[in-house]
Amino acid sequence: MSEANNLGNHKKPVVFLDRDGTVNVEIGYIHNVNDLVLIPGAAQSIKRLNEASIAAILITNQSGAARNYYPESHIQDLHKRLKHLLAEQGAFLDAIYYCPHLPDGSNPDLTKICSCRKPAPGLIELAYEQNPQLNKEQSFMVGDKEADVGLAANCKMHFVLVKTGYGKETLKTLKKQNSEPDLVASDINQAVDLILKKLSAAAS
C-alpha cells in the first residue's frame, strides 16, 4: 500500500526509513492514534533530508490489521498523525509504503504470503516503479530490526542500524552471527549525519 507525493523529475538520493523504533517511539502495536510519538529529533532529521533534496520514504510492516487488532484504516490514521507531527516542525515524507499482510493472520483479507513484507523487496521495488527519479545508486535504508537489515541486503542498499527501538538487540544478534551492518548510529539524528557525510564524500 502506498501514500505518495510527487517527487519531481530529477534523479535524487533516497533514504528509506523504518517507522516504529526509527521515526516514532517503539511501543508495540499502537491502538490509540495519539500514542504515536516521534523519537526526539526525528522531525528535524527528516527536515534536513528535505532541505538537502534527498527523498525520505517510509517503508514499514504493519500487520496489526492482519492480526485483527484494528482495521486497516487505523494504519492510515496513524500515518496521518505521523505526517501532522512532522509538518508541525517543517518536515515531510515524500511517500509512505506499508505492508498490512501476514502469512498466518486472523483477517482473511490480509492473510497471505506477499512480496511486500520486509525483508521481501516488494515495497522498495514499488517505490522505484512509482518514482523513477529515485537514484538507486544513492539509496539508504535506516532501521532497527533484522527485517530492515535483510531488506537492505535484498535491495543492495547501504544500511544504517539505529540503536533505538530494537536496534541494540538486533546489533547483538548480528554480532553473534559475525555480521556487521554498514553503519551503526545511536538514533535517526546520527543516521542522517552519517548519510549526509557519505553522500558529500561521494560527490567530492
Backbone as a printed PyTorch tensor [residue, N CA C, xyz], in Angstrom:
tensor([[[  0.8500,  -1.1880,   0.0000],
         [  0.0000,   0.0000,   0.0000],
         [  0.8810,   1.2310,   0.0000]],

        [[  0.4840,   2.2670,  -0.6930],
         [  1.3350,   3.4460,  -0.7820],
         [  0.5390,   4.7210,  -0.5960]],

        [[  1.2360,   5.7120,  -0.0580],
         [  0.7040,   7.0600,   0.0710],
         [  1.8300,   7.9690,  -0.3910]],

        [[  1.8060,   8.3930,  -1.6580],
         [  2.9700,   9.0450,  -2.2510],
         [  2.6920,  10.4880,  -2.6370]],

        [[  3.7630,  11.2750,  -2.6170],
         [  3.7420,  12.6390,  -3.1240],
         [  4.4620,  12.6620,  -4.4690]],

        [[  4.3940,  13.7720,  -5.1760],
         [  5.1350,  13.9480,  -6.4220],
         [  6.5610,  14.3650,  -6.0910]],

        [[  7.5350,  13.5820,  -6.4940],
         [  8.9250,  13.8480,  -6.1390],
         [  9.6500,  14.7010,  -7.1690]],

        [[  8.9900,  15.0800,  -8.2550],
         [  9.6850,  15.8630,  -9.2750],
         [ 10.2880,  14.9640, -10.3300]],

        [[ 11.1070,  15.5330, -11.2090],
         [ 11.6000,  14.7930, -12.3720],
         [ 13.0950,  14.5040, -12.3640]],

        [[ 13.8440,  15.0420, -11.4060],
         [ 15.2870,  14.8330, -11.4410],
         [ 15.6900,  13.6820, -10.5210]],

        [[ 16.7780,  13.0070, -10.8670],
         [ 17.2930,  11.9090, -10.0390],
         [ 17.7230,  12.4520,  -8.6860]],

        [[ 17.3440,  11.7590,  -7.6370],
         [ 17.7240,  12.2390,  -6.3200],
         [ 18.0360,  11.0610,  -5.4020]],

        [[ 18.9740,  11.2520,  -4.4870],
         [ 19.2390,  10.2100,  -3.4960],
         [ 17.9830,   9.9320,  -2.6820]],

        [[ 17.9510,   8.7660,  -2.0490],
         [ 16.7580,   8.4060,  -1.2790],
         [ 17.1580,   7.7010,   0.0120]],

        [[ 16.4740,   8.0700,   1.0790],
         [ 16.6290,   7.3930,   2.3630],
         [ 15.2910,   6.7420,   2.6940]],

        [[ 15.2920,   5.4210,   2.7560],
         [ 14.1190,   4.6660,   3.1600],
         [ 14.1730,   4.4980,   4.6780]],

        [[ 13.0860,   4.8370,   5.3420],
         [ 13.0440,   4.8310,   6.7990],
         [ 12.0340,   3.8180,   7.3190]],

        [[ 12.4680,   2.9790,   8.2510],
         [ 11.5260,   2.1660,   9.0110],
         [ 10.6970,   3.1140,   9.8800]],

        [[  9.5600,   2.6630,  10.3600],
         [  8.7140,   3.5440,  11.1730],
         [  8.9350,   3.3460,  12.6630]],

        [[  8.3360,   2.2910,  13.2300],
         [  8.3790,   2.0800,  14.6760],
         [  9.7990,   1.7900,  15.1560]],

        [[ 10.2560,   2.5610,  16.1190],
         [ 11.5960,   2.3690,  16.6530],
         [ 12.6620,   3.1390,  15.9050]],

        [[ 12.2820,   3.7290,  14.7800],
         [ 13.2290,   4.5180,  13.9790],
         [ 12.7830,   5.9750,  13.9000]],

        [[ 11.5320,   6.1870,  13.4840],
         [ 10.9800,   7.5450,  13.4000],
         [ 10.1310,   7.8520,  14.6310]],

        [[  9.2820,   6.9100,  15.0350],
         [  8.4860,   7.1060,  16.2540],
         [  8.8780,   6.0770,  17.3040]],

        [[  8.5470,   6.3920,  18.5300],
         [  8.9230,   5.5510,  19.6650],
         [  8.2620,   4.1830,  19.5510]],

        [[  9.0500,   3.1330,  19.7980],
         [  8.5530,   1.7600,  19.7430],
         [  7.7580,   1.4510,  21.0100]],

        [[  6.4480,   1.1850,  20.8470],
         [  5.6120,   0.7930,  21.9960],
         [  4.7820,  -0.4410,  21.6710]],

        [[  5.1590,  -1.1530,  20.6000],
         [  4.3490,  -2.2830,  20.1730],
         [  3.2410,  -1.7990,  19.2580]],

        [[  2.1610,  -2.5550,  19.1880],
         [  1.0460,  -2.1660,  18.3220],
         [  0.3530,  -0.9380,  18.9110]],

        [[  0.1940,   0.0960,  18.0880],
         [ -0.3570,   1.3620,  18.5660],
         [ -1.8650,   1.3760,  18.3360]],

        [[ -2.6150,   1.1560,  19.4020],
         [ -4.0800,   1.0950,  19.2940],
         [ -4.7070,   2.4790,  19.3480]],

        [[ -4.0880,   3.3900,  20.0860],
         [ -4.5780,   4.7590,  20.1980],
         [ -3.7010,   5.6560,  19.3250]],

        [[ -4.2980,   6.3260,  18.3610],
         [ -3.5340,   7.1520,  17.4220],
         [ -2.6490,   8.1550,  18.1520]],

        [[ -3.1570,   8.7190,  19.2450],
         [ -2.4000,   9.7430,  19.9600],
         [ -1.1800,   9.1960,  20.6890]],

        [[ -1.0550,   7.8670,  20.7440],
         [  0.1190,   7.2580,  21.3790],
         [  1.3230,   7.2130,  20.4400]],

        [[  1.1280,   7.5790,  19.1730],
         [  2.2640,   7.6570,  18.2530],
         [  3.0340,   8.9360,  18.5640]],

        [[  4.2700,   8.7700,  19.0150],
         [  5.1200,   9.8900,  19.4350],
         [  6.4490,   9.8010,  18.7040]],

        [[  6.8990,  10.9170,  18.1760],
         [  8.1710,  10.9280,  17.4530],
         [  9.3590,  10.7220,  18.3900]],

        [[ 10.3730,  10.0340,  17.8990],
         [ 11.6440,   9.9790,  18.5960],
         [ 12.2360,  11.3860,  18.5950]],

        [[ 12.8050,  11.8390,  19.7150],
         [ 13.3540,  13.2000,  19.7650],
         [ 14.3280,  13.4690,  18.6090]],

        [[ 14.0860,  14.5550,  17.9070],
         [ 14.9630,  14.9380,  16.8000],
         [ 14.6050,  14.3240,  15.4640]],

        [[ 13.6110,  13.4200,  15.4420],
         [ 13.2800,  12.7430,  14.1830],
         [ 12.7850,  13.7270,  13.1320]],

        [[ 11.9250,  14.6520,  13.5260],
         [ 11.3930,  15.6110,  12.5620],
         [ 12.4990,  16.4920,  11.9910]],

        [[ 13.3930,  16.9510,  12.8640],
         [ 14.4990,  17.7940,  12.3950],
         [ 15.4100,  17.0260,  11.4500]],

        [[ 15.5960,  15.7390,  11.7240],
         [ 16.4510,  14.9140,  10.8600],
         [ 15.8290,  14.7510,   9.4780]],

        [[ 14.5290,  14.4890,   9.4410],
         [ 13.8410,  14.3460,   8.1550],
         [ 13.8210,  15.6850,   7.4190]],

        [[ 13.6830,  16.7700,   8.1670],
         [ 13.7240,  18.1000,   7.5550],
         [ 15.0790,  18.3490,   6.8940]],

        [[ 16.1410,  17.8670,   7.4950],
         [ 17.4760,  18.0140,   6.9040],
         [ 17.5600,  17.2730,   5.5710]],

        [[ 16.9320,  16.1080,   5.5020],
         [ 16.8810,  15.3830,   4.2310],
         [ 16.0790,  16.1700,   3.2010]],

        [[ 14.9450,  16.7250,   3.6370],
         [ 14.1100,  17.5400,   2.7430],
         [ 14.9220,  18.6920,   2.1680]],

        [[ 15.6420,  19.3790,   3.0290],
         [ 16.3910,  20.5670,   2.6170],
         [ 17.5710,  20.2290,   1.7250]],

        [[ 18.0500,  18.9880,   1.8360],
         [ 19.1730,  18.5520,   1.0080],
         [ 18.7090,  17.9030,  -0.2950]],

        [[ 17.4000,  17.9680,  -0.5810],
         [ 16.8080,  17.3630,  -1.7840],
         [ 17.0650,  15.8550,  -1.8410]],

        [[ 16.9820,  15.2210,  -0.6800],
         [ 17.0910,  13.7650,  -0.5650],
         [ 15.7020,  13.2380,  -0.2170]],

        [[ 15.1960,  12.3210,  -1.0070],
         [ 13.8660,  11.7640,  -0.7490],
         [ 13.8520,  11.0060,   0.5710]],

        [[ 12.8070,  11.2150,   1.3400],
         [ 12.6130,  10.4960,   2.6060],
         [ 11.3300,   9.6890,   2.4800]],

        [[ 11.4740,   8.3730,   2.4540],
         [ 10.3260,   7.4880,   2.1880],
         [ 10.1980,   6.4560,   3.3150]],

        [[  8.9940,   6.3570,   3.8610],
         [  8.7320,   5.4090,   4.9370],
         [  8.4340,   4.0340,   4.3490]],

        [[  9.0760,   3.0070,   4.8990],
         [  8.8670,   1.6170,   4.4780],
         [  8.6000,   0.8080,   5.7460]],

        [[  7.3770,   0.2990,   5.9030],
         [  7.0430,  -0.2910,   7.1940],
         [  6.1170,  -1.5020,   7.0830]],

        [[  6.4060,  -2.5170,   7.8900],
         [  5.4920,  -3.6450,   8.0670],
         [  4.4560,  -3.2450,   9.1180]],

        [[  3.1810,  -3.3880,   8.7970],
         [  2.1160,  -3.0560,   9.7410],
         [  1.0680,  -4.1600,   9.7150]],

        [[  1.3320,  -5.2030,  10.4860],
         [  0.4660,  -6.3920,  10.4390],
         [ -0.6690,  -6.3530,  11.4540]],

        [[ -0.8150,  -5.2330,  12.1620],
         [ -1.8710,  -5.1610,  13.1700],
         [ -3.2540,  -5.4310,  12.6060]],

        [[ -3.5030,  -4.9440,  11.3960],
         [ -4.8110,  -5.1890,  10.7720],
         [ -4.9810,  -6.6580,  10.4120]],

        [[ -3.9090,  -7.2890,   9.9330],
         [ -3.9670,  -8.7210,   9.6010],
         [ -4.2120,  -9.5640,  10.8510]],

        [[ -3.7760,  -9.0510,  11.9920],
         [ -3.9790,  -9.7590,  13.2610],
         [ -5.3420,  -9.4360,  13.8820]],

        [[ -6.1270,  -8.5980,  13.1840],
         [ -7.4430,  -8.1610,  13.6710],
         [ -7.3540,  -7.3240,  14.9420]],

        [[ -6.2240,  -6.6440,  15.1370],
         [ -6.1080,  -5.7350,  16.2770],
         [ -6.8800,  -4.4440,  16.0110]],

        [[ -6.9730,  -4.0660,  14.7320],
         [ -7.6870,  -2.8570,  14.3160],
         [ -7.8560,  -2.9110,  12.8070]],

        [[ -8.7430,  -2.0780,  12.2330],
         [ -8.9370,  -2.0890,  10.7800],
         [ -7.7440,  -1.4650,  10.0630]],

        [[ -7.6250,  -1.7560,   8.7730],
         [ -6.5230,  -1.1920,   8.0040],
         [ -6.5780,   0.3310,   7.9780]],

        [[ -7.7660,   0.8860,   8.0730],
         [ -7.8950,   2.3490,   8.0930],
         [ -7.1600,   2.9710,   9.2790]],

        [[ -6.9820,   2.1860,  10.3470],
         [ -6.2570,   2.6820,  11.5260],
         [ -4.7870,   2.9360,  11.1870]],

        [[ -4.2240,   2.0890,  10.3330],
         [ -2.8330,   2.2910,   9.8980],
         [ -2.7200,   3.6320,   9.1740]],

        [[ -3.6840,   3.9120,   8.3380],
         [ -3.6770,   5.1760,   7.5920],
         [ -3.8810,   6.3580,   8.5310]],

        [[ -4.6870,   6.1750,   9.5770],
         [ -4.8750,   7.2350,  10.5710],
         [ -3.5740,   7.4980,  11.3330]],

        [[ -2.8480,   6.4460,  11.6370],
         [ -1.5530,   6.6080,  12.2970],
         [ -0.5940,   7.4060,  11.4210]],

        [[ -0.6380,   7.1250,  10.1200],
         [  0.2560,   7.8400,   9.2090],
         [ -0.1730,   9.3010,   9.0300]],

        [[ -1.4630,   9.5600,   9.1330],
         [ -1.9210,  10.9540,   9.1140],
         [ -1.3580,  11.7060,  10.3130]],

        [[ -1.3750,  11.0580,  11.4790],
         [ -0.8130,  11.7020,  12.6700],
         [  0.6960,  11.8950,  12.4940]],

        [[  1.3640,  10.8780,  11.9700],
         [  2.8060,  10.9840,  11.7710],
         [  3.1380,  12.1650,  10.8660]],

        [[  2.4110,  12.2770,   9.7620],
         [  2.6570,  13.3850,   8.8370],
         [  2.3560,  14.7320,   9.4950]],

        [[  1.3260,  14.7670,  10.3270],
         [  0.9760,  16.0080,  11.0240],
         [  2.0910,  16.4060,  11.9980]],

        [[  2.5970,  15.4370,  12.7660],
         [  3.6640,  15.7280,  13.7270],
         [  4.9200,  16.2270,  13.0150]],

        [[  5.2220,  15.6540,  11.8680],
         [  6.3760,  16.1050,  11.0980],
         [  6.1450,  17.5130,  10.5510]],

        [[  4.9460,  17.7280,  10.0220],
         [  4.6280,  19.0260,   9.4280],
         [  4.6990,  20.1480,  10.4500]],

        [[  4.3640,  19.8460,  11.6920],
         [  4.4370,  20.8560,  12.7520],
         [  5.8520,  21.4040,  12.9130]],

        [[  6.8370,  20.5970,  12.5060],
         [  8.2370,  21.0230,  12.6170],
         [  8.8700,  21.2440,  11.2450]],

        [[  8.0160,  21.4070,  10.2380],
         [  8.5060,  21.7690,   8.9120],
         [  9.1150,  20.6330,   8.1200]],

        [[  8.7870,  19.3850,   8.4690],
         [  9.3460,  18.2210,   7.7770],
         [  8.2400,  17.4590,   7.0600]],

        [[  8.6280,  16.6420,   6.0750],
         [  7.6340,  15.8340,   5.3640],
         [  8.2710,  14.5640,   4.8180]],

        [[  7.4400,  13.5620,   4.6260],
         [  7.8530,  12.3310,   3.9500],
         [  7.4190,  12.4270,   2.4940]],

        [[  8.2860,  12.0350,   1.5770],
         [  7.9440,  12.0650,   0.1630],
         [  6.9280,  10.9970,  -0.1820]],

        [[  6.9290,   9.9020,   0.5530],
         [  5.9670,   8.8230,   0.3110],
         [  5.9640,   7.8820,   1.5050]],

        [[  4.8760,   7.1490,   1.6430],
         [  4.7520,   6.1160,   2.6760],
         [  4.3080,   4.8270,   2.0010]],

        [[  5.0400,   3.7550,   2.2610],
         [  4.6680,   2.4330,   1.7600],
         [  4.5950,   1.4870,   2.9590]],

        [[  3.4870,   0.7560,   3.0480],
         [  3.3600,  -0.1800,   4.1730],
         [  2.8060,  -1.5120,   3.7010]],

        [[  3.1950,  -2.5560,   4.4150],
         [  2.6670,  -3.8940,   4.1500],
         [  1.7150,  -4.2630,   5.2770]],

        [[  0.4310,  -4.5170,   4.9730],
         [ -0.5370,  -4.8800,   6.0150],
         [ -0.7180,  -6.3920,   6.1580]],

        [[  0.0680,  -7.1690,   5.4310],
         [ -0.1850,  -8.6170,   5.3320],
         [  0.5560,  -9.4300,   6.3940]],

        [[  0.1320, -10.6670,   6.5260],
         [  0.7760, -11.6380,   7.4120],
         [  0.4350, -13.0310,   6.8890]],

        [[  1.4130, -13.9310,   6.7830],
         [  1.1180, -15.2790,   6.2610],
         [  0.1150, -16.0410,   7.1220]],

        [[  0.1670, -15.8160,   8.4430],
         [ -0.7220, -16.5560,   9.3460],
         [ -1.5930, -15.6020,  10.1570]],

        [[ -2.1860, -14.6280,   9.4760],
         [ -3.0150, -13.6400,  10.1540],
         [ -4.4000, -14.1640,  10.5280]],

        [[ -5.1840, -13.2690,  11.1420],
         [ -6.5490, -13.6000,  11.5460],
         [ -7.5900, -12.9950,  10.6110]],

        [[ -7.2160, -11.9400,   9.9170],
         [ -8.1060, -11.3000,   8.9510],
         [ -7.8850, -11.9470,   7.5900]],

        [[ -8.8690, -12.6820,   7.0660],
         [ -8.6520, -13.4150,   5.8100],
         [ -8.3100, -12.5140,   4.6240]],

        [[ -8.7730, -11.2720,   4.6580],
         [ -8.4900, -10.3560,   3.5520],
         [ -7.0140,  -9.9600,   3.4920]],

        [[ -6.3290, -10.0570,   4.6330],
         [ -4.9280,  -9.6200,   4.7000],
         [ -3.9740, -10.7610,   5.0110]],

        [[ -4.5050, -11.9740,   5.0640],
         [ -3.6780, -13.1390,   5.3600],
         [ -3.1810, -13.7620,   4.0650]],

        [[ -1.8950, -13.5900,   3.8100],
         [ -1.3110, -14.1800,   2.6020],
         [  0.2010, -14.0510,   2.6390]],

        [[  0.8580, -14.8690,   1.8420],
         [  2.2930, -14.7140,   1.6310],
         [  2.4590, -13.6830,   0.5240]],

        [[  3.1150, -12.5830,   0.8360],
         [  3.1990, -11.4790,  -0.1100],
         [  4.6650, -11.1810,  -0.4410]],

        [[  4.8540, -10.2780,  -1.3610],
         [  6.2090,  -9.8660,  -1.7330],
         [  6.5640,  -8.5100,  -1.1460]],

        [[  5.6570,  -7.9700,  -0.2890],
         [  5.9050,  -6.6320,   0.2300],
         [  6.2750,  -6.6000,   1.7100]],

        [[  6.1700,  -7.7270,   2.4170],
         [  6.5260,  -7.7240,   3.8320],
         [  8.0450,  -7.8000,   3.9710]],

        [[  8.6280,  -6.8010,   4.6080],
         [ 10.0760,  -6.8250,   4.8200],
         [ 10.4840,  -8.1220,   5.5150]],

        [[ 11.5820,  -8.7520,   5.0990],
         [ 12.6590,  -8.2550,   4.2280],
         [ 12.4460,  -8.4720,   2.7300]],

        [[ 11.2700,  -8.9170,   2.3110],
         [ 10.9980,  -9.0210,   0.8730],
         [ 11.0780,  -7.6200,   0.2510]],

        [[ 11.5290,  -7.5270,  -0.9980],
         [ 11.8230,  -6.2230,  -1.5910],
         [ 10.6500,  -5.5110,  -2.2560]],

        [[  9.4340,  -6.0360,  -2.1180],
         [  8.3120,  -5.5170,  -2.8830],
         [  8.0240,  -4.0310,  -2.7110]],

        [[  8.0980,  -3.5300,  -1.4720],
         [  7.7880,  -2.1110,  -1.2520],
         [  8.8480,  -1.2020,  -1.8740]],

        [[ 10.1040,  -1.6260,  -1.7950],
         [ 11.1770,  -0.8380,  -2.4050],
         [ 11.0100,  -0.8390,  -3.9240]],

        [[ 10.7060,  -2.0030,  -4.4780],
         [ 10.5010,  -2.0940,  -5.9250],
         [  9.3360,  -1.2110,  -6.3600]],

        [[  8.2750,  -1.1770,  -5.5540],
         [  7.1270,  -0.3280,  -5.8730],
         [  7.5070,   1.1500,  -5.8140]],

        [[  8.3100,   1.5020,  -4.8280],
         [  8.7560,   2.8930,  -4.7030],
         [  9.5570,   3.3120,  -5.9340]],

        [[ 10.4560,   2.4470,  -6.3910],
         [ 11.2480,   2.7650,  -7.5860],
         [ 10.3630,   2.8340,  -8.8300]],

        [[  9.3840,   1.9440,  -8.8910],
         [  8.4930,   1.9220, -10.0530],
         [  7.6510,   3.1980, -10.1340]],

        [[  7.1440,   3.6220,  -8.9930],
         [  6.2810,   4.8040,  -8.9640],
         [  7.0730,   6.1110,  -8.9850]],

        [[  8.3410,   6.0420,  -8.6400],
         [  9.1790,   7.2430,  -8.5560],
         [ 10.4940,   6.9950,  -9.2850]],

        [[ 10.4790,   6.9680, -10.6220],
         [ 11.6830,   6.6260, -11.3840],
         [ 12.8260,   7.6220, -11.2010]],

        [[ 12.5370,   8.7680, -10.5990],
         [ 13.5950,   9.7460, -10.3820],
         [ 14.4780,   9.4070,  -9.1760]],

        [[ 14.1300,   8.3620,  -8.4260],
         [ 14.9710,   7.9530,  -7.3060],
         [ 16.2710,   7.3350,  -7.8260]],

        [[ 17.3570,   7.6790,  -7.1750],
         [ 18.6800,   7.2010,  -7.5710],
         [ 19.0210,   5.9250,  -6.8030]],

        [[ 18.9470,   4.7940,  -7.4560],
         [ 19.2200,   3.5100,  -6.8000],
         [ 20.6590,   3.4140,  -6.3180]],

        [[ 21.5580,   4.1150,  -6.9920],
         [ 22.9710,   4.0600,  -6.6160],
         [ 23.2430,   4.8640,  -5.3450]],

        [[ 22.3160,   5.7370,  -4.9850],
         [ 22.4610,   6.5470,  -3.7670],
         [ 21.2530,   6.3190,  -2.8730]],

        [[ 21.0680,   5.0600,  -2.4990],
         [ 19.9210,   4.6800,  -1.6870],
         [ 20.3780,   4.1040,  -0.3510]],

        [[ 19.6500,   4.4510,   0.6860],
         [ 19.9750,   4.0210,   2.0440],
         [ 18.7180,   3.5020,   2.7220]],

        [[ 18.9040,   2.5320,   3.6200],
         [ 17.8220,   2.0530,   4.4810],
         [ 18.2360,   2.3200,   5.9150]],

        [[ 17.3330,   2.8950,   6.6990],
         [ 17.5850,   3.1490,   8.1170],
         [ 16.5320,   2.4030,   8.9190]],

        [[ 16.9630,   1.5590,   9.8370],
         [ 16.0040,   0.7920,  10.6180],
         [ 16.6350,   0.1630,  11.8420]],

        [[ 15.7930,  -0.5210,  12.6240],
         [ 16.2480,  -1.0870,  13.8990],
         [ 16.0630,  -2.5990,  13.9950]],

        [[ 15.4790,  -3.2090,  12.9690],
         [ 15.1440,  -4.6320,  13.0750],
         [ 15.8790,  -5.4720,  12.0290]],

        [[ 15.9330,  -6.7700,  12.2890],
         [ 16.5880,  -7.6790,  11.3430],
         [ 15.9070,  -7.6570,   9.9800]],

        [[ 14.6000,  -7.4290,   9.9540],
         [ 13.8880,  -7.3360,   8.6730],
         [ 14.4240,  -6.1750,   7.8420]],

        [[ 14.8290,  -5.0900,   8.5110],
         [ 15.3920,  -3.9390,   7.8020],
         [ 16.7830,  -4.2720,   7.2480]],

        [[ 17.5400,  -5.0220,   8.0340],
         [ 18.8630,  -5.4760,   7.5760],
         [ 18.6990,  -6.3220,   6.3140]],

        [[ 17.7670,  -7.2610,   6.3770],
         [ 17.5370,  -8.1480,   5.2390],
         [ 17.0230,  -7.4110,   4.0190]],

        [[ 16.1570,  -6.4350,   4.2440],
         [ 15.6220,  -5.6540,   3.1310],
         [ 16.7470,  -4.9110,   2.4100]],

        [[ 17.6160,  -4.2750,   3.1800],
         [ 18.7290,  -3.5410,   2.5800],
         [ 19.6220,  -4.4810,   1.7800]],

        [[ 19.8690,  -5.6750,   2.3230],
         [ 20.7010,  -6.6460,   1.6140],
         [ 20.0240,  -7.1150,   0.3330]],

        [[ 18.7280,  -7.3840,   0.4030],
         [ 17.9970,  -7.8610,  -0.7750],
         [ 17.9290,  -6.8130,  -1.8740]],

        [[ 17.9670,  -5.5330,  -1.4680],
         [ 17.8610,  -4.4420,  -2.4450],
         [ 19.2160,  -3.7920,  -2.7370]],

        [[ 20.2770,  -4.3620,  -2.1550],
         [ 21.6380,  -3.8600,  -2.3860],
         [ 21.7560,  -2.3680,  -2.0720]],

        [[ 21.2220,  -2.0040,  -0.8980],
         [ 21.2980,  -0.6200,  -0.4320],
         [ 22.2770,  -0.5120,   0.7310]],

        [[ 22.7930,   0.6920,   0.9380],
         [ 23.5280,   0.9690,   2.1690],
         [ 22.5500,   0.8560,   3.3300]],

        [[ 23.0370,   0.3820,   4.4740],
         [ 22.1550,   0.2220,   5.6290],
         [ 22.7430,   0.9150,   6.8430]],

        [[ 21.8690,   1.6150,   7.5690],
         [ 22.2520,   2.2220,   8.8440],
         [ 21.3520,   1.6330,   9.9310]],

        [[ 21.9620,   0.9540,  10.8930],
         [ 21.2140,   0.4010,  12.0210],
         [ 21.1770,   1.4410,  13.1340]],

        [[ 19.9760,   1.8080,  13.5680],
         [ 19.8400,   2.7180,  14.6990],
         [ 19.6650,   1.9060,  15.9780]],

        [[ 20.1820,   2.4360,  17.0800],
         [ 20.1250,   1.7260,  18.3540],
         [ 18.8420,   1.9960,  19.1250]],

        [[ 17.9460,   2.7950,  18.5400],
         [ 16.6410,   2.9970,  19.1630],
         [ 15.7540,   1.7880,  18.8420]],

        [[ 14.5740,   1.7400,  19.4540],
         [ 13.6770,   0.6080,  19.1960],
         [ 14.3450,  -0.7090,  19.5720]],

        [[ 14.3700,  -1.6440,  18.6190],
         [ 15.0030,  -2.9480,  18.8450],
         [ 16.4480,  -2.9720,  18.3550]],

        [[ 17.0080,  -1.8030,  18.0580],
         [ 18.3210,  -1.7390,  17.4360],
         [ 19.4440,  -2.3890,  18.2300]],

        [[ 19.4710,  -2.1690,  19.5260],
         [ 20.5500,  -2.7450,  20.3410],
         [ 20.4810,  -4.2680,  20.3380]],

        [[ 19.2560,  -4.8050,  20.4310],
         [ 19.0930,  -6.2620,  20.3870],
         [ 19.4810,  -6.8110,  19.0140]],

        [[ 19.1040,  -6.0830,  17.9620],
         [ 19.4530,  -6.5060,  16.6030],
         [ 20.9580,  -6.5170,  16.4210]],

        [[ 21.6470,  -5.5190,  16.9560],
         [ 23.1090,  -5.4520,  16.8310],
         [ 23.7630,  -6.6360,  17.5380]],

        [[ 23.2520,  -6.9920,  18.7060],
         [ 23.7840,  -8.1510,  19.4250],
         [ 23.5960,  -9.4290,  18.6110]],

        [[ 22.4240,  -9.5770,  18.0140],
         [ 22.1410, -10.7620,  17.1940],
         [ 23.0760, -10.8340,  15.9970]],

        [[ 23.2900,  -9.6950,  15.3360],
         [ 24.1580,  -9.6720,  14.1670],
         [ 25.5990, -10.0130,  14.5440]],

        [[ 26.0520,  -9.5230,  15.6910],
         [ 27.4250,  -9.8150,  16.1260],
         [ 27.5950, -11.3020,  16.4120]],

        [[ 26.5620, -11.9230,  16.9740],
         [ 26.6210, -13.3680,  17.2150],
         [ 26.7120, -14.1390,  15.8980]],

        [[ 26.1630, -13.5440,  14.8350],
         [ 26.1990, -14.1680,  13.5090],
         [ 27.4400, -13.7340,  12.7210]],

        [[ 28.3450, -13.0140,  13.4170],
         [ 29.5480, -12.4780,  12.7670],
         [ 29.2000, -11.6100,  11.5580]],

        [[ 28.1140, -10.8510,  11.7350],
         [ 27.6640,  -9.9560,  10.6750],
         [ 27.5680,  -8.5450,  11.2370]],

        [[ 28.0780,  -7.5840,  10.5030],
         [ 28.0430,  -6.2000,  10.9460],
         [ 27.3340,  -5.3460,   9.8960]],

        [[ 26.4320,  -4.4510,  10.3240],
         [ 25.8030,  -3.5430,   9.3590],
         [ 26.8170,  -2.5410,   8.8110]],

        [[ 26.4900,  -1.9400,   7.6730],
         [ 27.3790,  -0.9440,   7.0710],
         [ 27.7210,   0.1440,   8.0730]],

        [[ 26.6840,   0.6890,   8.6860],
         [ 26.8440,   1.8060,   9.6040],
         [ 25.9360,   1.5990,  10.8120]],

        [[ 26.3820,   2.0660,  11.9740],
         [ 25.5860,   1.9930,  13.1940],
         [ 25.4680,   3.4030,  13.7550]],

        [[ 24.2440,   3.7940,  14.1170],
         [ 24.0050,   5.1280,  14.6550],
         [ 23.2010,   5.0280,  15.9450]],

        [[ 23.3950,   5.9830,  16.8190],
         [ 22.6520,   5.9770,  18.0810],
         [ 21.1600,   6.1770,  17.8450]],

        [[ 20.8170,   6.9760,  16.8280],
         [ 19.4170,   7.2500,  16.5130],
         [ 19.3320,   7.8280,  15.1090]],

        [[ 18.1290,   8.2360,  14.7030],
         [ 17.9260,   8.7690,  13.3590],
         [ 18.7420,  10.0370,  13.1260]],

        [[ 18.9730,  10.8020,  14.1870],
         [ 19.7600,  12.0270,  14.0490],
         [ 21.1730,  11.7160,  13.5570]],

        [[ 21.8200,  10.7710,  14.2370],
         [ 23.1720,  10.4040,  13.8330],
         [ 23.1610,   9.6660,  12.5040]],

        [[ 22.0920,   8.9100,  12.2360],
         [ 21.9900,   8.2000,  10.9580],
         [ 22.0060,   9.1920,   9.8000]],

        [[ 21.2530,  10.2720,   9.9250],
         [ 21.2290,  11.2870,   8.8700],
         [ 22.5910,  11.9630,   8.7550]],

        [[ 23.2570,  12.2080,   9.8840],
         [ 24.6230,  12.7520,   9.8370],
         [ 25.5200,  11.8710,   8.9700]],

        [[ 25.4770,  10.5610,   9.2290],
         [ 26.3380,   9.6210,   8.5190],
         [ 26.0010,   9.5810,   7.0270]],

        [[ 24.7200,   9.6100,   6.7230],
         [ 24.2850,   9.5590,   5.3220],
         [ 24.7270,  10.8180,   4.5770]],

        [[ 24.5350,  11.9770,   5.1760],
         [ 24.9350,  13.2250,   4.5300],
         [ 26.4370,  13.2720,   4.3010]],

        [[ 27.2050,  12.7670,   5.2630],
         [ 28.6670,  12.7350,   5.1010],
         [ 29.0570,  11.7860,   3.9750]],

        [[ 28.3800,  10.6380,   3.9040],
         [ 28.7020,   9.6560,   2.8690],
         [ 28.3690,  10.2140,   1.4890]],

        [[ 27.2300,  10.8740,   1.3520],
         [ 26.8540,  11.4590,   0.0720],
         [ 27.7710,  12.6130,  -0.3090]],

        [[ 28.1780,  13.3910,   0.6800],
         [ 29.0920,  14.5070,   0.4290],
         [ 30.4430,  14.0070,  -0.0400]],

        [[ 30.9230,  12.9340,   0.5820],
         [ 32.2170,  12.3650,   0.1930],
         [ 32.1550,  11.7970,  -1.2220]],

        [[ 31.0140,  11.1920,  -1.5570],
         [ 30.8610,  10.6080,  -2.9050],
         [ 30.8210,  11.6950,  -3.9690]],

        [[ 30.3200,  12.8780,  -3.6050],
         [ 30.1940,  13.9640,  -4.5710],
         [ 31.4830,  14.7360,  -4.7630]],

        [[ 32.4200,  14.5750,  -3.8160],
         [ 33.6640,  15.3630,  -3.8890],
         [ 34.7260,  14.6630,  -4.7110]]])
